[in-house]
Amino acid sequence: MVDTRSHQSGFTLVEVVVAVTLLVVGVLAVASTSAFITGMIGAGGTDGKAAALGRGVLESVLPTACEGEARGDTTIGALRVDWSVAPSANAAEVVAVVTAPSTDRPGDSLSTARACPG
């Protein structure tokens, strides 16, 4: 007796379509995640520059903070720093706000205080 059924091994068309669909979804997920991570790395670099610039302004203003109220601003590259000194009876608070005018992000605030003789 001859068996007329074919015993071929392999995948059906439905299995291939499902496998390709899962592969495409996985590749798109990895691609979108890598784009997000790249953006976060760029933002981290900008935040680092802003922190360094703000710290530099605080350190340059702090020695004269006890002399009285003062305000000022400076722009370095794409970053702007607005700073202020608010003296009180025994201390002076120095605040620096670093912003990137080209973006809609709020500024990053840095502050410190200095004891004043009184």
DSSP file (Angstrom, degrees, kcal/mol; ACC not computed):
  #  RESIDUE AA STRUCTURE BP1 BP2  ACC     N-H-->O    O-->H-N    N-H-->O    O-->H-N    TCO  KAPPA ALPHA  PHI   PSI    X-CA   Y-CA   Z-CA
    1    1 A M              0   0    0      0, 0.0     2,-0.5     0, 0.0     0, 0.0   0.000 360.0 360.0 360.0 134.8    0.0    0.0    0.0
    2    2 A V        -     0   0    0      2,-0.0     2,-0.6     0, 0.0     0, 0.0  -0.839 360.0-133.9-103.9 129.1    1.4    3.4   -1.0
    3    3 A D        -     0   0    0     -2,-0.5     0, 0.0     1,-0.1     0, 0.0  -0.725  16.3-170.6 -83.6 121.3    1.0    6.4    1.3
    4    4 A T        +     0   0    0     -2,-0.6     2,-0.2     2,-0.1    -1,-0.1   0.564  53.4 103.8 -90.4  -9.0   -0.2    9.4   -0.8
    5    5 A R  S    S-     0   0    0      1,-0.1     2,-0.4     2,-0.0    -2,-0.1  -0.514  71.5-128.2 -74.6 140.8    0.2   11.9    2.0
    6    6 A S        -     0   0    0     -2,-0.2     2,-0.7     1,-0.1    -2,-0.1  -0.757  11.6-156.5 -90.1 132.2    3.3   14.1    1.7
    7    7 A H        +     0   0    0     -2,-0.4     2,-0.4     2,-0.0    -1,-0.1  -0.605  30.8 159.0-107.3  69.2    5.5   14.3    4.8
    8    8 A Q        -     0   0    0     -2,-0.7     2,-0.3     2,-0.0    -2,-0.0  -0.742  29.8-143.7 -93.0 139.0    7.2   17.6    4.2
    9    9 A S        +     0   0    0     -2,-0.4     2,-0.3     2,-0.0    -2,-0.0  -0.705  48.9  83.6 -97.4 155.1    8.7   19.5    7.2
   10   10 A G  S    S-     0   0    0     -2,-0.3     2,-0.3     2,-0.0    -2,-0.0  -0.912  73.1 -55.6 146.7-171.5    8.7   23.2    7.5
   11   11 A F        -     0   0    0     -2,-0.3     2,-0.1     1,-0.0    -2,-0.0  -0.741  43.4-123.2-104.6 149.8    6.6   26.2    8.6
   12   12 A T     >  -     0   0    0     -2,-0.3     4,-1.9     1,-0.1     5,-0.2  -0.429  31.2-107.7 -81.4 165.9    3.1   27.1    7.5
   13   13 A L  H  > S+     0   0    0      1,-0.2     4,-2.3     2,-0.2     5,-0.2   0.877 120.2  54.2 -62.1 -38.8    2.4   30.5    6.0
   14   14 A V  H  > S+     0   0    0      1,-0.2     4,-2.4     2,-0.2    -1,-0.2   0.912 107.4  50.0 -63.8 -42.9    0.5   31.5    9.2
   15   15 A E  H  > S+     0   0    0      1,-0.2     4,-2.3     2,-0.2    -1,-0.2   0.889 110.9  49.4 -62.9 -39.6    3.5   30.6   11.4
   16   16 A V  H  X S+     0   0    0     -4,-1.9     4,-2.4     2,-0.2    -2,-0.2   0.912 110.7  49.7 -66.4 -42.6    5.9   32.6    9.1
   17   17 A V  H  X S+     0   0    0     -4,-2.3     4,-2.3     2,-0.2    -2,-0.2   0.918 112.4  47.7 -63.6 -43.9    3.6   35.7    9.2
   18   18 A V  H  X S+     0   0    0     -4,-2.4     4,-2.4     2,-0.2    -2,-0.2   0.918 112.5  49.1 -63.2 -44.1    3.3   35.5   13.0
   19   19 A A  H  X S+     0   0    0     -4,-2.3     4,-2.1     1,-0.2    -2,-0.2   0.910 112.2  47.5 -63.5 -42.8    7.1   35.2   13.4
   20   20 A V  H  X S+     0   0    0     -4,-2.4     4,-2.4     2,-0.2    -1,-0.2   0.893 110.9  52.3 -66.1 -39.5    7.8   38.1   11.1
   21   21 A T  H  X S+     0   0    0     -4,-2.3     4,-2.3     2,-0.2    -2,-0.2   0.928 110.6  47.1 -62.8 -45.2    5.2   40.3   12.9
   22   22 A L  H  X S+     0   0    0     -4,-2.4     4,-2.2     1,-0.2    -1,-0.2   0.887 111.8  51.4 -62.8 -39.2    6.8   39.5   16.3
   23   23 A L  H  X S+     0   0    0     -4,-2.1     4,-2.4     2,-0.2    -2,-0.2   0.916 110.1  48.5 -64.2 -43.5   10.3   40.3   14.8
   24   24 A V  H  X S+     0   0    0     -4,-2.4     4,-2.5     2,-0.2     5,-0.2   0.916 110.8  50.5 -64.4 -43.5    9.2   43.6   13.4
   25   25 A V  H  X S+     0   0    0     -4,-2.3     4,-2.1     1,-0.2    -1,-0.2   0.918 111.9  48.6 -61.1 -42.9    7.5   44.6   16.7
   26   26 A G  H  X S+     0   0    0     -4,-2.2     4,-2.1     2,-0.2    -2,-0.2   0.909 111.3  48.5 -63.3 -43.4   10.7   43.8   18.6
   27   27 A V  H  X S+     0   0    0     -4,-2.4     4,-2.3     1,-0.2    -2,-0.2   0.903 111.9  49.4 -65.3 -41.3   13.0   45.7   16.2
   28   28 A L  H  X S+     0   0    0     -4,-2.5     4,-2.4     2,-0.2    -1,-0.2   0.879 109.3  52.6 -65.9 -36.9   10.7   48.8   16.3
   29   29 A A  H  X S+     0   0    0     -4,-2.1     4,-2.0    -5,-0.2    -2,-0.2   0.920 111.0  46.5 -64.1 -43.1   10.7   48.6   20.1
   30   30 A V  H  X S+     0   0    0     -4,-2.1     4,-2.3     2,-0.2    -2,-0.2   0.902 112.1  51.2 -65.4 -41.0   14.6   48.5   20.2
   31   31 A A  H  X S+     0   0    0     -4,-2.3     4,-1.8     1,-0.2    -2,-0.2   0.913 111.3  46.4 -64.7 -42.8   14.8   51.4   17.7
   32   32 A S  H  X S+     0   0    0     -4,-2.4     4,-1.9     1,-0.2    -1,-0.2   0.877 112.3  51.3 -69.1 -35.6   12.4   53.6   19.7
   33   33 A T  H  X S+     0   0    0     -4,-2.0     4,-2.4    -5,-0.2    -2,-0.2   0.904 108.6  50.5 -66.6 -41.1   14.2   52.9   22.9
   34   34 A S  H  X S+     0   0    0     -4,-2.3     4,-2.2     1,-0.2    -1,-0.2   0.873 109.3  51.2 -67.1 -35.3   17.6   53.7   21.5
   35   35 A A  H  X S+     0   0    0     -4,-1.8     4,-1.9     2,-0.2    -1,-0.2   0.903 111.0  48.9 -65.8 -40.1   16.3   57.1   20.2
   36   36 A F  H  X S+     0   0    0     -4,-1.9     4,-2.1     2,-0.2    -2,-0.2   0.917 111.4  49.0 -64.0 -44.4   14.9   57.8   23.6
   37   37 A I  H  X S+     0   0    0     -4,-2.4     4,-2.2     1,-0.2    -2,-0.2   0.892 108.7  53.2 -64.4 -40.5   18.2   56.9   25.3
   38   38 A T  H  X S+     0   0    0     -4,-2.2     4,-2.0     1,-0.2    -1,-0.2   0.907 109.5  49.1 -61.3 -41.9   20.2   59.1   22.8
   39   39 A G  H  X S+     0   0    0     -4,-1.9     4,-2.3     1,-0.2    -2,-0.2   0.890 109.9  51.2 -63.5 -39.8   18.0   62.1   23.6
   40   40 A M  H  X S+     0   0    0     -4,-2.1     4,-2.3     2,-0.2    -2,-0.2   0.870 107.7  52.5 -66.7 -36.6   18.4   61.5   27.4
   41   41 A I  H  X S+     0   0    0     -4,-2.2     4,-1.9     2,-0.2    -1,-0.2   0.919 110.0  48.7 -64.9 -42.7   22.2   61.4   26.9
   42   42 A G  H  X S+     0   0    0     -4,-2.0     4,-1.8     1,-0.2    -2,-0.2   0.907 111.5  49.1 -62.5 -42.2   22.1   64.7   25.1
   43   43 A A  H  X S+     0   0    0     -4,-2.3     4,-2.6     1,-0.2    -1,-0.2   0.877 108.0  55.1 -65.5 -36.9   19.9   66.3   27.8
   44   44 A G  H  X S+     0   0    0     -4,-2.3     4,-2.1     1,-0.2    -1,-0.2   0.882 105.9  51.4 -62.8 -38.8   22.3   65.0   30.5
   45   45 A G  H  X S+     0   0    0     -4,-1.9     4,-2.0     2,-0.2    -1,-0.2   0.905 111.0  47.6 -64.4 -41.2   25.2   66.7   28.8
   46   46 A T  H  X S+     0   0    0     -4,-1.8     4,-2.4     2,-0.2    -2,-0.2   0.903 110.8  51.6 -66.0 -41.4   23.3   70.0   28.7
   47   47 A D  H  X S+     0   0    0     -4,-2.6     4,-2.4     1,-0.2    -2,-0.2   0.885 108.6  51.9 -63.2 -37.9   22.3   69.6   32.4
   48   48 A G  H  X S+     0   0    0     -4,-2.1     4,-2.2     2,-0.2    -1,-0.2   0.909 110.2  47.7 -64.0 -42.3   26.0   69.0   33.3
   49   49 A K  H  X S+     0   0    0     -4,-2.0     4,-2.4     2,-0.2    -2,-0.2   0.901 111.6  51.1 -64.4 -40.8   27.0   72.2   31.5
   50   50 A A  H  X S+     0   0    0     -4,-2.4     4,-2.7     1,-0.2    -2,-0.2   0.914 110.4  48.7 -63.6 -42.8   24.2   74.2   33.2
   51   51 A A  H  X S+     0   0    0     -4,-2.4     4,-2.4     1,-0.2    -1,-0.2   0.911 112.3  48.1 -64.3 -42.2   25.3   72.9   36.6
   52   52 A A  H  X S+     0   0    0     -4,-2.2     4,-2.1     2,-0.2    -2,-0.2   0.901 113.5  47.4 -65.3 -41.0   28.9   73.8   36.0
   53   53 A L  H  X S+     0   0    0     -4,-2.4     4,-2.1     2,-0.2    -2,-0.2   0.927 113.2  47.8 -66.9 -44.8   28.1   77.2   34.7
   54   54 A G  H  X S+     0   0    0     -4,-2.7     4,-2.5     1,-0.2    -2,-0.2   0.908 111.1  50.8 -62.4 -42.5   25.7   77.9   37.7
   55   55 A R  H  X S+     0   0    0     -4,-2.4     4,-2.5     1,-0.2    -1,-0.2   0.904 109.0  52.4 -61.5 -41.5   28.3   76.7   40.2
   56   56 A G  H  X S+     0   0    0     -4,-2.1     4,-1.7     2,-0.2    -1,-0.2   0.901 110.0  47.7 -62.0 -41.2   30.9   79.0   38.6
   57   57 A V  H  X S+     0   0    0     -4,-2.1     4,-1.9     2,-0.2     5,-0.2   0.924 111.2  51.0 -66.1 -43.5   28.7   82.0   38.9
   58   58 A L  H  X S+     0   0    0     -4,-2.5     4,-2.3     1,-0.2    -2,-0.2   0.926 110.7  48.9 -58.5 -44.8   27.8   81.2   42.5
   59   59 A E  H  < S+     0   0    0     -4,-2.5    -1,-0.2     1,-0.2    -2,-0.2   0.822 111.8  48.7 -66.7 -31.0   31.5   80.9   43.4
   60   60 A S  H  < S+     0   0    0     -4,-1.7    -1,-0.2    -5,-0.2     4,-0.2   0.800 117.3  40.4 -79.6 -27.2   32.4   84.2   41.7
   61   61 A V  H >< S+     0   0    0     -4,-1.9     3,-1.3     1,-0.1     4,-0.2   0.787  98.0  77.5 -88.2 -30.3   29.5   86.1   43.4
   62   62 A L  G >< S+     0   0    0     -4,-2.3     3,-1.6     1,-0.3     4,-0.3   0.818  83.6  61.4 -55.0 -40.4   29.9   84.5   46.9
   63   63 A P  G 3  S+     0   0    0      0, 0.0    -1,-0.3     0, 0.0     3,-0.2   0.819 114.4  35.5 -60.0 -28.7   32.9   86.5   48.1
   64   64 A T  G X  S+     0   0    0     -3,-1.3     3,-1.5    -4,-0.2     4,-0.2   0.227  85.5 108.5-106.3  13.7   31.1   89.8   47.8
   65   65 A A  G X  S+     0   0    0     -3,-1.6     3,-0.9     1,-0.3    -1,-0.2   0.795  72.7  58.2 -64.6 -29.3   27.6   88.5   48.9
   66   66 A C  G 3  S+     0   0    0     -4,-0.3    -1,-0.3    -3,-0.2     3,-0.1   0.550  86.5  80.2 -78.4  -6.0   27.7   90.3   52.3
   67   67 A E  G <  S-     0   0    0     -3,-1.5     2,-0.2     1,-0.3    -1,-0.2   0.649 107.1 -77.7 -77.9 -14.9   28.1   93.7   50.7
   68   68 A G    <   -     0   0    0     -3,-0.9    -1,-0.3    -4,-0.2     2,-0.1  -0.798  66.3 -33.3 142.8 175.8   24.4   94.1   49.8
   69   69 A E        +     0   0    0     -2,-0.2     2,-0.3    -3,-0.1    17,-0.2  -0.390  61.9 166.4 -67.6 139.8   21.6   93.1   47.5
   70   70 A A  E     -A   85   0A   0     15,-1.3    15,-2.9    -2,-0.1     2,-0.3  -0.990  18.8-168.5-153.0 155.8   22.7   92.6   43.9
   71   71 A R  E     +A   84   0A   0     -2,-0.3     2,-0.3    13,-0.2    13,-0.2  -0.966  17.8 146.8-141.6 156.6   21.4   91.1   40.7
   72   72 A G  E     -A   83   0A   0     11,-2.1    11,-2.8    -2,-0.3     2,-0.3  -0.984  23.8-145.4-173.4 176.1   23.0   90.3   37.4
   73   73 A D  E     -A   82   0A   0     -2,-0.3     2,-0.3     9,-0.2     9,-0.2  -0.985   8.0-173.6-152.5 158.7   23.0   88.0   34.4
   74   74 A T  E     -A   81   0A   0      7,-2.1     7,-3.3    -2,-0.3     2,-0.5  -0.985  12.9-146.7-151.5 150.9   25.5   86.5   32.0
   75   75 A T  E     +A   80   0A   0     -2,-0.3     2,-0.5     5,-0.2     5,-0.2  -0.986  14.1 178.7-124.5 127.8   25.2   84.4   28.8
   76   76 A I  E >   -A   79   0A   0      3,-2.6     3,-2.0    -2,-0.5     2,-0.2  -0.968  64.3 -46.4-129.2 115.6   27.8   81.8   27.8
   77   77 A G  T 3  S-     0   0    0     -2,-0.5     0, 0.0     1,-0.3     0, 0.0  -0.454 123.4 -19.7  62.7-127.4   27.1   79.9   24.6
   78   78 A A  T 3  S+     0   0    0     -2,-0.2    24,-0.4    -3,-0.1     2,-0.4   0.316 121.9  88.9 -94.4   7.5   23.5   78.8   24.6
   79   79 A L  E <   -A   76   0A   0     -3,-2.0    -3,-2.6    21,-0.2     2,-0.4  -0.870  56.3-161.9-113.3 141.1   23.0   79.1   28.4
   80   80 A R  E     -AB  75  99A   0     19,-3.2    19,-2.8    -2,-0.4     2,-0.5  -0.960   4.1-159.4-119.3 136.8   21.9   82.2   30.3
   81   81 A V  E     -AB  74  98A   0     -7,-3.3    -7,-2.1    -2,-0.4     2,-0.5  -0.973   4.6-170.7-118.9 122.2   22.5   82.7   34.1
   82   82 A D  E     -AB  73  97A   0     15,-2.3    15,-2.8    -2,-0.5     2,-0.3  -0.957  17.7-176.8-106.5 126.2   20.4   85.1   36.1
   83   83 A W  E     -AB  72  96A   0    -11,-2.8   -11,-2.1    -2,-0.5     2,-0.3  -0.887  10.9-175.4-127.0 155.5   21.8   85.5   39.6
   84   84 A S  E     -AB  71  95A   0     11,-2.3    11,-2.5    -2,-0.3     2,-0.4  -0.995  15.3-147.6-147.8 152.0   20.7   87.4   42.7
   85   85 A V  E     -AB  70  94A   0    -15,-2.9   -15,-1.3    -2,-0.3     9,-0.2  -0.986  11.9-175.0-120.4 127.7   22.1   88.1   46.2
   86   86 A A  E     - B   0  93A   0      7,-2.8     7,-2.2    -2,-0.4     2,-0.1  -0.876  11.8-161.9-124.5  97.7   19.7   88.6   49.1
   87   87 A P  E     - B   0  92A   0      0, 0.0     5,-0.3     0, 0.0     2,-0.2  -0.472   9.9-179.6 -79.0 150.4   21.4   89.5   52.3
   88   88 A S        -     0   0    0      3,-3.7   -20,-0.0    -2,-0.1    28,-0.0  -0.583  49.7 -70.5-127.9-164.5   19.8   89.2   55.7
   89   89 A A  S    S+     0   0    0     -2,-0.2     3,-0.1     1,-0.2     0, 0.0   0.913 126.3   7.7 -61.0 -45.9   21.0   90.0   59.3
   90   90 A N  S    S+     0   0    0      1,-0.1    26,-2.8    25,-0.0     2,-0.3   0.385 128.8  29.9-120.3   3.2   23.6   87.2   59.6
   91   91 A A  E     - C   0 115A   0     24,-0.3    -3,-3.7   -26,-0.1     2,-0.4  -0.953  58.6-136.8-154.1 168.5   23.8   85.6   56.1
   92   92 A A  E     -BC  87 114A   0     22,-2.1    22,-2.2    -2,-0.3     2,-0.5  -0.995  16.4-148.3-134.9 129.9   23.5   86.2   52.4
   93   93 A E  E     -BC  86 113A   0     -7,-2.2    -7,-2.8    -2,-0.4     2,-0.5  -0.842   9.0-162.3 -99.9 131.9   21.7   83.9   50.0
   94   94 A V  E     -BC  85 112A   0     18,-3.1    18,-2.3    -2,-0.5     2,-0.4  -0.960   8.2-173.6-114.9 127.6   23.0   83.7   46.5
   95   95 A V  E     -BC  84 111A   0    -11,-2.5   -11,-2.3    -2,-0.5     2,-0.4  -0.974   5.6-171.8-124.0 133.5   20.7   82.1   43.8
   96   96 A A  E     -BC  83 110A   0     14,-3.2    14,-2.9    -2,-0.4     2,-0.5  -0.992   5.0-163.9-124.4 131.6   21.6   81.4   40.2
   97   97 A V  E     -BC  82 109A   0    -15,-2.8   -15,-2.3    -2,-0.4     2,-0.5  -0.967   7.9-160.5-116.7 118.8   19.0   80.3   37.6
   98   98 A V  E     +BC  81 108A   0     10,-3.0    10,-2.7    -2,-0.5     2,-0.3  -0.870  16.6 171.7-103.1 125.1   20.4   78.7   34.5
   99   99 A T  E     -B   80   0A   0    -19,-2.8   -19,-3.2    -2,-0.5     8,-0.1  -0.917  34.0-137.9-129.5 156.6   18.2   78.6   31.4
  100  100 A A    >   -     0   0    0     -2,-0.3     3,-2.6     5,-0.3     5,-0.2  -0.919  17.5-159.3-109.9 101.1   18.6   77.7   27.8
  101  101 A P  T 3  S+     0   0    0      0, 0.0    -1,-0.1     0, 0.0   -22,-0.1   0.725  86.7  64.9 -56.7 -22.8   16.6   80.4   26.0
  102  102 A S  T 3  S+     0   0    0    -24,-0.4     2,-0.3    -3,-0.1   -23,-0.1   0.567 101.3  58.6 -78.6  -6.4   16.3   78.3   22.8
  103  103 A T  S <  S-     0   0    0     -3,-2.6    -3,-0.1     2,-0.1     0, 0.0  -0.753  78.0-130.5-118.5 166.8   14.2   75.7   24.7
  104  104 A D        +     0   0    0     -2,-0.3    -1,-0.0     2,-0.0    -2,-0.0   0.333  68.6 121.2 -95.0   5.8   10.9   75.9   26.6
  105  105 A R        -     0   0    0     -5,-0.2    -5,-0.3     1,-0.1    -2,-0.1  -0.401  69.1-111.6 -69.4 144.1   12.3   74.0   29.6
  106  106 A P        -     0   0    0      0, 0.0    -1,-0.1     0, 0.0    -6,-0.1  -0.358  43.3 -93.7 -68.9 159.1   12.2   75.9   33.0
  107  107 A G        -     0   0    0     -8,-0.1     2,-0.5     1,-0.1    -8,-0.2  -0.264  30.2-116.5 -73.1 159.9   15.6   76.9   34.4
  108  108 A D  E     -C   98   0A   0    -10,-2.7   -10,-3.0    -3,-0.1     2,-0.4  -0.858  30.1-146.1 -96.0 128.0   17.7   75.0   36.8
  109  109 A S  E     -C   97   0A   0     -2,-0.5     2,-0.4   -12,-0.2   -12,-0.2  -0.792  17.7-179.6-100.4 137.0   18.1   76.8   40.2
  110  110 A L  E     +C   96   0A   0    -14,-2.9   -14,-3.2    -2,-0.4     2,-0.3  -0.990   9.3 176.7-128.1 140.1   21.2   76.6   42.3
  111  111 A S  E     +C   95   0A   0     -2,-0.4     2,-0.3   -16,-0.2   -16,-0.2  -0.986  10.0 169.2-144.8 155.9   21.6   78.4   45.6
  112  112 A T  E     -C   94   0A   0    -18,-2.3   -18,-3.1    -2,-0.3     2,-0.3  -0.941  18.9-139.2-152.5 169.7   24.0   78.7   48.4
  113  113 A A  E     -C   93   0A   0     -2,-0.3     2,-0.4   -20,-0.2   -20,-0.2  -0.952   4.7-155.0-136.3 156.5   24.4   80.9   51.5
  114  114 A R  E     -C   92   0A   0    -22,-2.2   -22,-2.1    -2,-0.3     2,-0.3  -0.998  22.9-121.7-133.0 132.9   27.3   82.7   53.2
  115  115 A A  E     -C   91   0A   0     -2,-0.4   -24,-0.3   -24,-0.2   -49,-0.1  -0.548  30.0-154.7 -71.0 135.5   27.5   83.7   56.8
  116  116 A C        -     0   0    0    -26,-2.8     2,-0.1    -2,-0.3    -1,-0.0  -0.903  19.5-111.8-114.4 140.6   28.1   87.4   57.2
  117  117 A P              0   0    0      0, 0.0   -26,-0.0     0, 0.0     0, 0.0  -0.450 360.0 360.0 -66.6 139.9   29.7   89.1   60.1
  118  118 A G              0   0    0     -2,-0.1   -27,-0.0   -28,-0.1   -28,-0.0   0.432 360.0 360.0-159.4 360.0   27.2   91.1   62.0
